[in-house]
Amino acid sequence: MSTLTLIGKPGCHLCDDARAIVTTVLTEFPDAALDELSILDDEALRDRYAEEIPVLLIDGAVHTYWRVDAERLRAALTTPAR
């Protein structure tokens, strides 16, 4: 099971686009879970990612930022962790 974390903020159109792609891809991976965090609620996240949102983490590691590619995400969720 993978845990995805989408870091963004309300009103961010790129965050909305990323969320739509992630939720669509996750329909193919029922064991995966999505958690969303806002940089407005966490100073450490804001300091680290303010210029890169949205940021998508898979199991705590950065997968991508700004734009989520559905095929790349599928591949990452299909490939076993090494």
N, C-alpha and C positions, 0 to 999 in steps of 0.2 A: 504494500500500500504506500502510495506517495502522498505527501502533503504539499500542496501548492499554496504559496502566500502571495497575494497580489497587494502591492503597496502603491497607494495613490492618494488622491484627495477628492472630495466632492467638487463637482463642476469641471472636472478635467475630461475633455472629450477623448483624449488618448486613453485615459483610464477606462472610460465607458467602452471604447472599442476593444481594449484588451480584455475586459470582463466578458464581453459578448463572445469573443473567440475562445477564451478559456472555458466558459461554461458549456459552449457547444462541444468542444473537444472532450470535456470531462464526461459527457453523456456516453462516450465510448469506453470509459474507464471507471466503472462504478465503485471500485475500491479506493479511488483517489478522493481526497478531501480538499476543499478550498477554504482558505481563511483570508479575510481582507483586513488590511490595516491602513489607517490614514496617517499621513505625515503631520496632519494638524493635531493629532492626539498624542504624538510621541516626539519629543524634542530630539532624541537620538536618531530616529528615523529621518526626521526633517533635516538634520545636519548632514546625514550621510547620503540621502537620496533626493533632496529637493530639486536638483537639476536633471534627474534621470527618470522621474516618474512617467508612466507606470513602470514598476519593477516587478518581475515575476521570479519568485524563488521556488525551487523544487527541493524539498527536504532541507531547507535552510541555505542552499547554495544558489547564487544568482544564475538564472537561466537566460534572462534577457531583460532589456529595458527599452522604453519608448514604444516599440511595436512588437506585438506577439505574432509569430508566424505559426499558423495552425499545424503545418506539416512538421516543422521542427519540434514543436511541442509534442505531437503524437510520437515522433521518433524517440524523444527523450523519455516519454512515459512507457514506451514499449521495450526499450533497451534496459536489460537488468543492470542494477548498480554494480560497479566494479570496485 
